[in-house]
């Protein structure tokens, strides 16, 4: 049975989807963008601030799921400009410090709300009670 993950500490969906879904021992997130959940405003002044906000939103989904960054087994990073890869990667590495998840990174032409970055994840609940 699927369990819908919903928290006010991550941006509310602006379409027909859930923030995350727990199923079969995994949590699957929707793509997270740099929206401040408290204000609904985008945090896109710099790629550094944008990346930190996206990862903060991911942290909120993990907390709501009873998980941590170390439980993530795979991420997908969508970048509007691959020239930002090194900056995103540097900040990403402060959230993932060992036993890194598998990862896909692709450059895309456009993202929701014209943001520069979107990240989704799959996490395992196998080591959690």
Secondary structure, 3 states (H helix, E strand, C coil): CCEEECCCCCCCCCCCCCCEEEECCEEEECCECCECCCCCCECCCCHHHHHHHHHHHHHHHHHHCCCCHHHEEEEEEEECCHHHHHHHHHHHHHHCCCCCCEEEEEECCCCHHHCCEEEEEEEECCCCC
